[in-house]
Amino acid sequence: MSLIKVQGVIIKSINISESDKIVTLFSDKLGKIDAVVHGARRSRSKFLSSTQPFCYCDYVVYKGKNLYTINQSSIIESFQSILMNLDKLAYGSYFLELVDNITEKEMKYVSILAMLLKTLYILVHGDVDLELLRLTVSFKAISLAGYMPRLKGCVKCGSKMDYGVFSIKEGGILCSKCSIDGEYVYELNRQTLHFLHTLKNIKLEDLRYIKYERKMVEYLQNILTKYIMYYTEKDFKSISLINTIKEKGVV
């Protein structure tokens, strides 16, 4: 049995018995792995806190026939205050789902892990509009995972342009000559396209300083969510909670 030391964030947790659970760990050395944690649900378990969603820890794991097993853990940052705030929980859950949806098992995504950690720190300690944070992290994450749409030049003919229509199915913007009508086509004006380029390059900690229109952020997030779901073929369970919170005017 070979023991492996990793650092990572718990992005999913599933109870499999009265005492055991399986967690999805997004780690630095092994990438995204599923690991069983024996006794984690017991009230006196040494793994009770370190196997909660959002928890960032040092872990010692070993690989079995089908799953890894967590053998030891030491908390670096629990981020458990996220669980005490409904709006932060909703957006935090979205970030965990996003990482899970755009990554493959046992592939390293060091840059995405670093961004996830920074995002969770900002969610806990920062003062950033949560919709703006969601849009920015979503956009940066798909770029890092290899799902980045083409936003410079028409996808079909290559002509240079600073506005047009965005086609989810075509994977980028189309000029007026190549534009098509359909369910997955959205207009992007100069301001909106420029804003996307700004978000791609900005540091997350600098988001509080930029000027933006809330309607534009929500418009782009709607497009980006559909884009991610289209190419990953996975849904976001957290979006319904986010929408409920937004309808009540909490965020």
BAFI-3210 file (N, C-alpha, C; in Angstrom, 3 decimals, decimal comma, padded with zeros to 6 digits):
// residues 251
n [1|2|3|4|5|6|7|8|9|10|11|12|13|14|15|16|17|18|19|20|21|22|23|24|25|26|27|28|29|30|31|32|33|34|35|36|37|38|39|40|41|42|43|44|45|46|47|48|49|50|51|52|53|54|55|56|57|58|59|60|61|62|63|64|65|66|67|68|69|70|71|72|73|74|75|76|77|78|79|80|81|82|83|84|85|86|87|88|89|90|91|92|93|94|95|96|97|98|99|100|101|102|103|104|105|106|107|108|109|110|111|112|113|114|115|116|117|118|119|120|121|122|123|124|125|126|127|128|129|130|131|132|133|134|135|136|137|138|139|140|141|142|143|144|145|146|147|148|149|150|151|152|153|154|155|156|157|158|159|160|161|162|163|164|165|166|167|168|169|170|171|172|173|174|175|176|177|178|179|180|181|182|183|184|185|186|187|188|189|190|191|192|193|194|195|196|197|198|199|200|201|202|203|204|205|206|207|208|209|210|211|212|213|214|215|216|217|218|219|220|221|222|223|224|225|226|227|228|229|230|231|232|233|234|235|236|237|238|239|240|241|242|243|244|245|246|247|248|249|250|251]
n.u [000,839|000,763|001,272|000,065|000,690|-001,338|-002,737|-005,883|-009,312|-012,499|-015,007|-017,352|-019,643|-020,866|-023,055|-022,671|-023,219|-024,254|-022,053|-019,969|-018,610|-018,336|-016,110|-015,470|-012,442|-010,583|-007,508|-003,970|-001,840|-002,985|-005,160|-008,658|-010,273|-012,143|-012,807|-013,087|-014,170|-013,800|-015,899|-016,409|-018,813|-019,434|-019,954|-017,709|-015,637|-012,380|-012,326|-014,546|-014,835|-012,968|-013,844|-015,931|-017,829|-016,108|-013,917|-010,448|-007,559|-004,623|-004,080|-003,658|-003,608|-004,488|-004,510|-007,097|-008,723|-010,891|-011,419|-009,904|-008,687|-009,054|-006,631|-005,408|-005,845|-005,510|-006,606|-006,319|-007,694|-011,009|-013,254|-015,810|-017,591|-018,982|-021,091|-022,835|-024,140|-026,668|-026,715|-023,981|-023,489|-025,017|-023,728|-021,146|-021,552|-022,136|-019,610|-018,130|-019,530|-019,072|-016,280|-016,256|-017,805|-016,360|-013,965|-011,859|-011,552|-008,707|-006,842|-004,477|-005,141|-003,814|-003,883|-006,628|-007,320|-005,908|-007,275|-009,838|-009,410|-008,680|-011,070|-012,840|-011,722|-012,206|-014,968|-015,519|-014,099|-014,019|-015,301|-017,114|-019,409|-021,558|-022,663|-021,070|-018,638|-019,232|-019,635|-017,087|-015,330|-016,422|-015,904|-013,088|-012,481|-013,442|-011,742|-009,259|-009,755|-009,946|-012,197|-012,654|-014,470|-014,311|-013,544|-012,338|-012,558|-014,514|-015,951|-016,481|-015,622|-013,396|-013,066|-012,108|-013,535|-015,431|-017,821|-020,899|-022,757|-023,138|-022,648|-023,524|-023,441|-021,629|-019,426|-018,387|-018,079|-019,965|-019,848|-021,834|-022,386|-022,128|-023,819|-026,438|-029,821|-031,353|-031,845|-029,625|-028,214|-026,875|-026,831|-023,902|-022,699|-020,315|-019,555|-020,236|-018,658|-016,118|-016,131|-016,093|-013,504|-012,089|-012,731|-011,511|-008,827|-008,534|-007,558|-008,959|-009,145|-009,278|-011,766|-013,605|-013,094|-013,886|-016,142|-019,491|-022,497|-025,290|-027,304|-026,004|-024,059|-025,670|-026,884|-024,707|-023,878|-026,002|-025,736|-023,198|-023,555|-025,331|-023,652|-021,585|-023,055|-023,915|-021,561|-020,392|-022,380|-023,697|-025,661|-026,408|-027,106|-027,138|-027,995|-030,758|-031,175|-029,657|-031,124|-033,541|-032,737|-031,965|-034,427|-035,694|-034,318|-031,977|-029,290]
n.v [-001,197|002,049|005,166|008,440|011,865|014,678|017,920|019,438|020,324|019,518|018,807|017,496|015,395|012,272|010,271|006,893|004,923|004,315|005,164|005,700|007,612|008,820|010,979|013,614|014,685|017,467|017,787|018,707|017,024|014,657|015,403|015,377|013,179|010,331|009,339|007,031|007,410|006,040|005,741|008,455|009,736|009,388|010,808|011,278|011,045|011,407|012,422|013,952|016,796|017,410|016,331|017,688|019,548|022,171|022,170|022,611|020,815|019,032|015,837|012,311|009,676|006,480|004,224|002,063|-000,787|000,267|002,785|005,601|005,808|007,797|008,269|009,860|013,215|016,789|019,885|022,787|025,107|025,556|026,858|026,860|028,813|029,541|027,794|028,833|030,959|031,754|032,862|032,884|030,178|029,193|030,321|029,417|026,662|026,558|027,175|024,921|022,950|023,855|023,446|020,665|019,932|020,760|019,456|016,524|013,178|012,351|014,015|016,623|019,891|022,394|025,204|025,741|024,763|026,574|028,923|028,272|028,146|030,814|032,012|030,998|032,125|034,839|034,759|034,289|036,321|038,606|041,573|041,533|041,729|039,031|037,930|039,054|037,931|035,239|035,185|035,987|034,022|031,757|032,291|032,462|029,899|028,100|028,753|027,919|025,216|024,453|024,992|027,388|029,829|031,180|034,492|036,452|037,525|036,164|032,975|031,346|032,608|034,044|036,800|039,983|041,541|043,543|043,167|041,280|038,239|035,728|032,355|029,459|026,791|026,987|027,783|030,366|033,847|035,254|036,935|039,481|038,470|035,737|035,110|033,398|032,349|031,117|028,914|028,985|031,404|034,615|038,163|040,168|043,176|045,889|046,913|044,827|042,695|043,762|043,939|041,243|040,520|042,081|040,854|038,393|038,937|040,247|040,351|038,410|039,601|042,231|042,814|044,332|046,903|047,516|048,982|048,240|047,020|045,634|044,232|043,526|041,775|039,675|038,917|037,967|035,910|034,137|033,307|032,124|030,063|028,376|027,755|026,306|024,135|023,033|022,085|020,451|018,764|018,616|019,467|022,247|022,038|023,952|026,338|026,781|027,444|029,789|031,406|031,573|033,028|035,417|036,275|036,954|039,131|039,112|039,061]
n.w [000,000|-001,036|000,300|-000,290|-000,164|-000,322|-001,131|-000,962|-001,947|-000,717|-002,888|-003,200|-001,437|-000,458|001,332|002,168|003,916|007,339|008,666|006,882|004,084|000,691|-000,801|-003,139|-004,033|-004,864|-005,872|-005,569|-006,511|-007,518|-008,936|-009,625|-007,546|-006,375|-003,111|-000,457|002,897|005,824|008,610|008,772|009,276|011,886|015,111|016,681|014,962|013,555|011,083|010,713|010,442|008,450|006,103|005,051|002,587|000,853|002,517|002,938|002,957|004,189|003,034|003,458|001,323|-000,115|-002,892|-003,802|-005,294|-006,796|-005,739|-004,056|-000,668|002,175|004,538|006,464|007,739|007,810|008,689|006,735|005,931|006,693|005,654|006,623|007,424|005,230|005,090|006,895|005,874|003,733|001,071|000,429|000,640|-001,490|-003,763|-003,291|-003,512|-006,192|-007,285|-006,527|-007,932|-010,522|-010,848|-010,583|-012,800|-015,085|-015,112|-015,474|-014,168|-012,200|-013,466|-013,515|-012,401|-011,625|-011,768|-011,757|-009,247|-007,633|-008,299|-007,387|-004,619|-004,103|-004,826|-002,873|-000,582|-001,107|-001,157|001,516|002,908|001,320|-000,418|-002,719|-005,409|-005,700|-008,026|-009,994|-009,262|-009,711|-012,508|-013,436|-012,387|-013,590|-016,289|-016,349|-015,458|-017,449|-019,459|-018,429|-018,320|-020,904|-022,413|-023,611|-025,391|-028,762|-029,094|-030,488|-033,545|-036,239|-035,894|-038,097|-040,604|-039,901|-039,935|-038,599|-035,742|-033,419|-032,272|-032,440|-032,932|-030,472|-030,714|-029,174|-030,062|-032,184|-030,845|-030,367|-031,492|-034,214|-037,354|-039,078|-041,617|-041,338|-039,319|-037,545|-036,884|-033,921|-031,054|-029,400|-029,722|-029,213|-028,869|-028,823|-027,959|-028,509|-025,995|-024,229|-025,161|-024,813|-022,052|-021,305|-022,138|-020,351|-017,910|-018,259|-017,939|-015,511|-012,033|-009,430|-006,927|-007,578|-008,499|-007,104|-007,789|-010,365|-012,773|-013,598|-015,191|-013,691|-015,064|-017,414|-016,465|-015,502|-017,876|-019,387|-017,693|-017,894|-020,558|-020,430|-018,572|-019,965|-022,061|-020,796|-019,787|-022,168|-023,410|-021,477|-020,851|-018,433|-015,563|-013,299|-010,049|-008,086|-009,166|-009,072|-006,395|-006,231|-007,991|-006,588|-004,341|-005,576|-006,581|-004,257|-003,614|-002,114|-002,941]
ca.u [000,000|001,567|000,602|000,329|000,307|-001,885|-003,544|-007,035|-010,606|-013,631|-016,007|-018,605|-019,670|-022,039|-023,143|-022,876|-023,694|-024,468|-020,781|-018,987|-018,981|-017,401|-015,915|-014,698|-011,351|-009,898|-006,192|-002,844|-000,997|-003,759|-006,316|-009,963|-010,395|-013,169|-012,158|-013,951|-013,697|-014,453|-016,227|-016,444|-020,105|-019,563|-019,824|-016,365|-014,658|-011,313|-012,551|-015,859|-014,715|-012,080|-014,453|-017,088|-017,620|-015,333|-012,759|-009,130|-006,750|-003,588|-004,626|-002,853|-004,534|-003,922|-005,416|-007,594|-009,067|-011,778|-011,430|-008,888|-009,143|-008,373|-006,035|-005,142|-006,206|-005,185|-007,278|-005,593|-008,755|-012,275|-014,255|-017,128|-018,492|-019,824|-022,288|-023,690|-024,717|-027,397|-026,288|-022,616|-023,598|-025,525|-022,675|-020,048|-021,933|-021,974|-018,184|-017,727|-020,134|-018,366|-015,013|-016,568|-018,369|-015,448|-012,710|-011,887|-010,957|-007,280|-006,035|-004,063|-005,604|-003,227|-004,347|-008,032|-007,315|-005,473|-008,360|-010,919|-009,037|-008,785|-012,501|-013,436|-011,230|-012,947|-016,350|-015,569|-013,522|-014,022|-016,469|-017,331|-020,739|-021,481|-022,945|-019,861|-017,645|-019,632|-019,363|-015,641|-014,752|-016,899|-015,201|-011,692|-012,394|-013,584|-010,512|-008,222|-010,113|-009,915|-013,514|-012,766|-015,048|-013,535|-014,132|-011,587|-012,755|-015,641|-015,633|-016,605|-014,816|-012,172|-013,002|-011,932|-014,748|-015,510|-019,187|-021,534|-023,632|-022,431|-023,312|-023,052|-023,147|-020,428|-018,318|-017,789|-018,859|-020,161|-020,058|-023,181|-022,549|-022,184|-024,728|-027,577|-030,864|-031,512|-032,046|-028,366|-027,538|-027,094|-026,120|-022,843|-022,268|-018,914|-019,379|-020,316|-017,489|-014,967|-016,244|-015,631|-012,041|-011,617|-012,867|-010,550|-007,486|-008,503|-007,349|-010,205|-009,137|-009,491|-013,131|-014,350|-012,762|-014,353|-017,511|-020,251|-023,952|-025,769|-028,058|-025,047|-023,455|-026,650|-027,067|-023,542|-023,869|-027,002|-025,118|-022,065|-024,085|-025,837|-022,471|-020,924|-023,939|-023,970|-020,328|-020,086|-023,575|-023,984|-026,476|-025,994|-028,184|-027,080|-028,561|-032,124|-031,068|-029,200|-032,255|-034,493|-032,163|-032,032|-035,832|-036,045|-033,544|-030,923|-028,015]
ca.v [000,000|003,257|006,359|009,641|013,108|015,673|019,013|019,601|020,815|018,606|019,462|016,733|014,391|011,403|009,261|005,553|004,056|005,078|005,672|006,004|008,490|008,976|012,390|013,959|015,558|018,161|017,874|019,248|016,007|013,588|015,952|015,074|011,759|009,895|008,622|006,593|007,821|005,142|006,313|009,921|010,254|009,221|012,100|011,428|010,705|012,373|012,946|014,605|018,169|017,511|015,765|018,505|020,368|023,412|022,033|022,536|020,074|018,064|014,482|011,147|008,738|005,350|003,784|000,700|-001,337|001,181|004,105|005,952|005,869|008,819|007,630|010,919|014,556|017,920|021,041|024,030|026,124|024,820|027,654|026,427|029,961|029,571|027,001|029,582|032,096|031,117|033,318|032,397|028,734|028,972|030,630|028,494|025,371|026,700|027,100|023,515|022,249|024,297|022,714|019,252|019,745|021,062|018,716|015,067|012,439|012,041|014,924|017,759|021,232|023,193|026,592|025,794|024,605|027,854|029,878|027,881|028,568|032,274|032,318|030,705|033,147|036,065|034,521|034,396|037,542|039,727|042,441|041,533|041,313|037,591|037,634|039,416|036,907|034,002|035,337|036,047|032,706|030,844|032,611|032,070|028,447|027,378|029,014|027,054|023,816|024,173|025,187|028,811|030,149|032,119|035,824|037,369|037,126|035,274|031,550|030,714|033,183|034,607|038,256|040,683|042,233|043,849|042,887|040,276|037,344|034,601|031,075|028,398|025,600|027,235|027,972|031,694|034,907|035,224|038,241|039,667|037,619|034,324|034,943|032,500|032,425|029,847|028,927|029,205|032,548|035,805|039,347|040,741|044,466|046,232|047,060|043,506|041,909|044,374|043,577|039,859|040,525|042,646|039,833|037,315|039,347|040,892|039,531|038,310|040,551|043,586|042,931|045,369|048,230|047,757|049,456|047,292|047,064|044,348|043,533|042,948|040,632|038,592|038,491|037,163|034,683|033,253|032,733|031,285|028,855|027,518|027,314|025,264|022,972|022,456|021,362|019,427|017,915|018,478|020,543|022,876|021,984|025,147|027,507|027,012|028,149|031,143|032,133|031,843|034,104|036,640|036,684|037,551|040,359|038,984|039,431]
ca.w [000,000|-001,169|000,821|-001,082|000,503|-001,247|-000,594|-001,836|-001,471|-000,879|-003,731|-003,159|-000,376|-000,557|002,386|001,601|004,997|008,567|009,190|005,836|002,981|-000,419|-001,127|-004,333|-003,601|-005,956|-005,240|-006,330|-007,140|-008,162|-009,632|-009,016|-007,223|-005,428|-002,011|000,633|004,222|006,776|009,914|008,717|009,725|013,334|015,807|017,239|013,927|013,296|009,731|010,661|009,929|007,282|004,893|004,695|001,383|000,955|003,395|002,291|003,922|003,837|003,133|003,097|000,683|-000,848|-003,947|-003,781|-006,603|-007,517|-005,118|-003,075|000,717|002,973|005,706|007,439|007,276|008,673|008,099|006,455|006,002|006,585|004,922|007,098|007,584|004,024|005,381|007,816|005,155|002,640|-000,255|000,199|000,430|-002,847|-004,738|-003,036|-004,094|-007,647|-007,618|-006,411|-009,072|-011,727|-010,904|-010,819|-014,141|-016,195|-014,974|-015,622|-013,050|-012,138|-014,282|-012,701|-012,772|-010,553|-011,884|-011,344|-007,792|-007,064|-008,476|-006,488|-003,269|-004,048|-004,884|-001,568|000,347|-001,406|-000,751|002,975|003,467|000,391|-000,571|-004,167|-005,834|-005,922|-009,430|-010,735|-008,934|-010,400|-013,938|-013,668|-012,101|-014,639|-017,532|-016,194|-015,274|-018,721|-020,212|-017,870|-018,560|-022,335|-023,030|-023,931|-026,705|-029,568|-028,982|-031,352|-034,927|-036,538|-035,817|-039,406|-041,688|-039,357|-040,056|-037,335|-035,331|-031,997|-031,846|-033,294|-032,175|-029,874|-030,951|-028,291|-030,860|-032,989|-029,920|-030,412|-032,116|-035,660|-037,971|-039,633|-042,799|-040,942|-038,184|-037,730|-035,867|-033,228|-029,603|-028,692|-030,329|-028,390|-029,331|-027,995|-028,496|-028,222|-024,553|-023,604|-025,564|-024,134|-020,637|-021,186|-022,226|-019,088|-016,871|-018,497|-017,524|-014,201|-010,849|-008,673|-005,815|-008,104|-009,017|-006,383|-008,305|-011,728|-012,952|-014,413|-015,101|-013,165|-016,106|-018,350|-015,777|-015,486|-019,270|-019,751|-016,892|-018,487|-021,758|-020,053|-017,937|-021,041|-022,816|-020,009|-019,746|-023,515|-023,739|-020,470|-020,737|-017,003|-015,011|-012,048|-009,064|-007,246|-009,838|-008,598|-005,116|-006,550|-008,578|-005,508|-003,541|-006,379|-006,654|-002,969|-003,482|-001,097|-003,555]
c.u [000,873|000,766|001,031|-000,167|-000,156|-002,526|-004,722|-008,281|-011,661|-014,702|-017,335|-018,506|-020,969|-021,988|-023,435|-023,304|-023,896|-023,177|-019,805|-019,527|-017,936|-017,322|-015,209|-013,704|-010,654|-008,516|-005,100|-002,088|-001,774|-004,937|-007,596|-010,093|-011,597|-012,487|-013,184|-013,321|-014,469|-014,681|-016,399|-017,735|-020,320|-019,236|-018,426|-015,264|-013,618|-011,467|-013,840|-015,784|-013,965|-012,654|-015,757|-016,802|-016,957|-014,033|-011,472|-008,151|-005,516|-004,210|-003,540|-003,828|-003,764|-004,974|-005,783|-007,922|-009,892|-011,720|-010,170|-009,523|-008,357|-007,937|-005,780|-005,595|-005,819|-005,715|-006,330|-006,551|-010,086|-013,311|-015,676|-018,094|-019,399|-021,143|-023,284|-024,410|-025,358|-026,924|-024,869|-022,602|-024,047|-024,436|-021,464|-020,314|-021,808|-020,507|-017,669|-018,279|-019,416|-017,075|-015,259|-017,003|-017,355|-014,137|-012,932|-011,202|-009,465|-006,449|-005,709|-004,585|-005,117|-003,743|-005,797|-008,146|-006,935|-006,584|-009,533|-010,630|-009,157|-010,248|-013,166|-012,982|-011,987|-014,398|-016,507|-015,182|-013,689|-015,314|-016,730|-018,756|-020,685|-021,794|-021,737|-018,766|-017,961|-019,310|-017,867|-014,981|-015,168|-016,103|-013,738|-011,543|-012,503|-012,367|-009,400|-008,482|-010,145|-011,234|-013,710|-013,388|-014,168|-014,237|-013,386|-011,701|-013,883|-015,191|-015,602|-015,648|-013,530|-012,056|-012,915|-013,184|-014,714|-016,947|-019,773|-022,532|-022,796|-023,253|-022,708|-022,638|-021,883|-019,205|-017,644|-018,678|-018,884|-020,376|-021,462|-023,433|-022,757|-023,209|-025,933|-028,603|-030,973|-031,630|-030,780|-027,549|-027,903|-026,266|-025,074|-022,415|-020,834|-018,648|-019,335|-019,089|-016,226|-014,959|-015,762|-014,112|-011,424|-011,643|-011,849|-009,183|-007,407|-008,208|-008,631|-010,272|-009,359|-010,911|-013,908|-014,136|-013,350|-015,813|-018,242|-021,742|-024,455|-026,516|-027,124|-024,385|-024,404|-026,901|-025,932|-023,486|-024,863|-026,438|-024,041|-022,520|-024,590|-024,688|-021,788|-021,760|-023,993|-022,743|-019,939|-021,204|-023,903|-024,766|-025,837|-027,180|-028,259|-027,772|-029,977|-032,124|-030,612|-030,349|-033,305|-034,022|-032,252|-033,456|-036,285|-035,231|-032,461|-029,578|-028,275]
c.v [001,245|004,473|007,590|010,862|014,124|016,806|019,207|020,083|019,737|019,324|018,702|015,682|013,606|010,365|007,901|004,534|004,928|005,703|006,154|006,974|008,407|010,460|012,510|015,016|016,145|018,545|018,373|018,173|014,958|014,104|015,630|013,571|011,523|009,051|008,241|007,026|007,004|005,847|007,813|010,515|010,097|010,527|012,337|011,117|011,806|013,012|013,765|015,991|018,236|016,914|016,473|019,265|021,696|023,243|021,833|021,952|019,439|016,684|013,458|010,110|007,540|004,828|002,323|000,244|-000,359|002,615|004,335|005,863|006,956|008,190|008,626|012,252|015,604|019,186|022,225|025,207|025,418|025,535|027,335|027,576|030,116|028,853|027,749|030,750|031,572|031,561|032,864|030,886|028,427|029,202|029,728|027,125|025,402|026,548|025,662|022,696|022,590|023,515|021,243|019,018|019,904|020,280|017,214|014,411|012,197|012,788|016,150|019,069|022,201|024,627|026,732|025,627|025,917|028,894|029,554|028,339|030,077|032,703|032,097|031,703|034,457|035,929|034,705|035,785|038,785|040,515|042,627|041,083|039,841|037,188|037,957|038,383|035,610|034,064|035,267|034,689|031,693|031,031|032,178|030,547|027,693|027,605|028,071|025,577|023,452|024,317|026,615|029,035|031,136|033,471|036,868|036,880|036,129|033,813|030,906|031,280|033,841|036,112|038,911|041,496|042,509|043,783|041,855|039,466|036,175|033,338|030,008|027,172|025,762|027,495|029,319|032,698|034,761|036,641|038,307|038,764|036,152|034,049|034,086|032,762|031,071|030,029|029,313|030,344|033,815|036,971|039,783|042,053|044,758|046,279|045,701|042,661|042,437|043,982|042,147|039,766|041,093|041,597|038,714|037,654|039,904|039,887|039,535|039,337|041,991|043,805|044,060|046,765|048,517|048,219|048,501|047,539|045,685|043,549|042,854|041,706|039,437|038,040|037,563|035,857|033,665|032,548|031,719|029,982|027,874|026,948|026,147|023,989|022,263|021,583|020,302|018,401|017,605|019,698|021,123|022,858|023,274|026,354|027,804|027,761|029,586|031,976|032,480|033,006|035,433|037,171|037,368|038,809|040,321|039,411|040,267]
c.w [000,000|-000,715|000,033|-000,320|-000,533|-000,454|-001,530|-001,131|-001,703|-001,696|-003,769|-002,061|-000,469|000,565|001,762|002,650|006,227|009,084|008,120|004,786|001,876|-000,740|-002,472|-003,915|-004,818|-005,445|-006,176|-007,113|-007,935|-008,974|-008,886|-008,801|-006,304|-004,364|-000,950|001,950|005,251|008,115|009,932|009,254|011,233|014,045|016,373|016,220|013,756|011,921|009,611|010,026|008,607|006,004|004,530|003,397|001,732|001,740|002,586|003,301|003,297|004,033|002,823|002,559|000,130|-001,813|-003,787|-005,188|-007,429|-007,011|-004,306|-001,687|001,433|004,283|006,838|006,859|008,308|008,014|007,936|006,580|005,762|005,721|005,392|007,353|006,368|004,293|006,259|007,151|003,876|001,268|-000,572|-000,037|-000,992|-003,885|-004,539|-003,628|-005,608|-008,038|-007,530|-007,572|-010,370|-011,900|-011,215|-012,265|-015,269|-016,134|-015,114|-014,427|-013,281|-013,184|-013,437|-013,285|-011,696|-010,578|-011,439|-009,832|-007,118|-007,164|-007,559|-005,063|-003,109|-004,039|-003,532|-000,515|000,145|-000,960|000,757|003,460|002,592|000,376|-002,064|-004,456|-006,254|-007,359|-010,304|-010,495|-009,669|-011,885|-014,221|-013,466|-013,166|-015,919|-017,471|-016,131|-016,593|-019,610|-019,750|-018,159|-020,035|-023,059|-023,533|-025,310|-027,458|-029,572|-029,796|-032,790|-035,088|-036,553|-037,197|-040,448|-041,214|-039,430|-038,688|-037,017|-033,838|-031,489|-032,806|-032,511|-031,666|-030,079|-030,046|-029,091|-031,695|-032,119|-029,987|-031,116|-033,640|-036,168|-038,572|-040,842|-042,425|-039,839|-038,544|-036,636|-035,182|-031,732|-028,851|-029,297|-029,557|-028,925|-028,312|-028,627|-028,077|-026,720|-023,854|-023,917|-024,898|-022,657|-020,401|-021,233|-020,944|-017,984|-017,030|-017,911|-016,105|-013,088|-010,026|-007,550|-006,267|-008,618|-008,353|-006,966|-009,685|-011,737|-013,899|-014,243|-014,696|-014,240|-017,103|-017,745|-015,798|-016,888|-019,696|-018,967|-017,436|-019,725|-021,374|-019,389|-018,986|-021,871|-022,094|-019,985|-021,100|-023,786|-022,710|-020,345|-019,282|-016,524|-013,754|-011,082|-008,246|-007,865|-009,359|-007,271|-005,336|-007,099|-007,529|-004,652|-004,281|-006,465|-005,368|-002,683|-002,439|-001,652|-004,792]
res [m|s|l|i|k|v|q|g|v|i|i|k|s|i|n|i|s|e|s|d|k|i|v|t|l|f|s|d|k|l|g|k|i|d|a|v|v|h|g|a|r|r|s|r|s|k|f|l|s|s|t|q|p|f|c|y|c|d|y|v|v|y|k|g|k|n|l|y|t|i|n|q|s|s|i|i|e|s|f|q|s|i|l|m|n|l|d|k|l|a|y|g|s|y|f|l|e|l|v|d|n|i|t|e|k|e|m|k|y|v|s|i|l|a|m|l|l|k|t|l|y|i|l|v|h|g|d|v|d|l|e|l|l|r|l|t|v|s|f|k|a|i|s|l|a|g|y|m|p|r|l|k|g|c|v|k|c|g|s|k|m|d|y|g|v|f|s|i|k|e|g|g|i|l|c|s|k|c|s|i|d|g|e|y|v|y|e|l|n|r|q|t|l|h|f|l|h|t|l|k|n|i|k|l|e|d|l|r|y|i|k|y|e|r|k|m|v|e|y|l|q|n|i|l|t|k|y|i|m|y|y|t|e|k|d|f|k|s|i|s|l|i|n|t|i|k|e|k|g|v|v]
***
